[in-house]
Amino acid sequence: MMISVVLDFRSDTLTRPTPSMRRAMSEAEVGDDVYGEDPTVNRLEQVLAETLGFERALFFPSGTMANQTALLLLAPRATEVLAPEGAHVLEFELAAPAMLSGVLIRPLPAPGGRPSPEDLDRAVHEGPHQAPTSLLWLENTHNLAGGTTLSPELTQGLLARARRRGLKAHLDGARLWNASVALNTSPAELARGFDTAMVSLSKGLGAPVGSALLLPRELYPEARRYRKTLGGGMRQAGVLAAAALVALADWQQVIAEDHRRARELAEGLSRLGLAVDPPPETNMVYLRVERARDFAARLAEVGVLALPLGEDRLRFVTHRDLSEDAAAAALDRISSLL
Ligand SMILES: Cc1ncc(COP(=O)(O)O)c(C=O)c1O
């Protein structure tokens, strides 16, 4: 088969800045952000705080650094944090919580990425023989569970239970934008009631670099100090913030289109007899296949890239750098293999 274009579905982090982002980057007003003097970063933080319904936002180079800062702010050393099984912080942050915060993260049962308030209640540790539980950690959308959403109702139920048990709460909302579009609910509604929330600008939104931590005013100075400690003082970061501001102008349409293509891809894969599991809610399509790595290698030969996760799962993520007909084109190529 002649392959003209590689269709890269491995991740929405592959998105490159659009021409209008590059223009905004080249024209951005900048200053030294470690001194708090970058006007474009300051504007981005203000827009994000308003969009997410928090008092303040702090711009970070990555979601991982923002998540780790949340742990440093909210979970005292030698306490326990409860996170849904498969959470990014458990699987993909390289034991950073052990290195930086000295906390233990225990997984909560979470079918479909959704812990239940009852399981949360049962998991909280108190008393002299166990480390006290300090923090509830949620992820919306839940990446490994399939890009699945947490509804406002379940979120508020979990938060109410957490508060009753004296826990703080953090939201890993790397893809909260996707949850917002899928649930037809504002990102602020989905982030309501958390002490802190992280959102990424560098995934489906398409900005080249950056995430933000949303937080109350009183935690902002300490969060800045941790960010600097972790090596995240970025100086003229306005060139990055400028791209993020462009991304924030039209994200609903972009994300809705990603979801449409994910549905189209999932329907087509099912028609080809492949096991889509779960049905996509957002921009991720997971397949159950034997020998996922080998299957990914065969797909690559026809110019379709997907990410094997474990032995028997393959992830496709739709994003704005894929053409409108990418799903149909990928299905054609995949059917030629079967
Ligand atoms: C759910 C979730 N949280 C956090 C992160 C970390 O973001 P970053 O890659 O910017 O460190 C990711 C990245 O893929 C993610 O999927």
The ligand as a Gaussian input file, in Angstrom:
#p B3LYP/6-31G(d) Opt

LIG

0 1
 C       -4.659000      12.454000      33.095000
 C       -3.310000      13.070000      32.956000
 N       -2.796000      13.768000      33.975000
 C       -1.589000      14.343000      33.912000
 C       -0.822000      14.262000      32.776000
 C        0.541000      14.886000      32.770000
 O        0.707000      15.912000      31.874000
 P        2.160000      16.271000      31.288000
 O        2.430000      15.283000      30.203000
 O        2.000000      17.672000      30.798000
 O        3.120000      16.177000      32.413000
 C       -1.303000      13.538000      31.676000
 C       -0.484000      13.434000      30.457000
 O       -0.745000      12.689000      29.540000
 C       -2.583000      12.918000      31.778000
 O       -3.073000      12.178000      30.772000

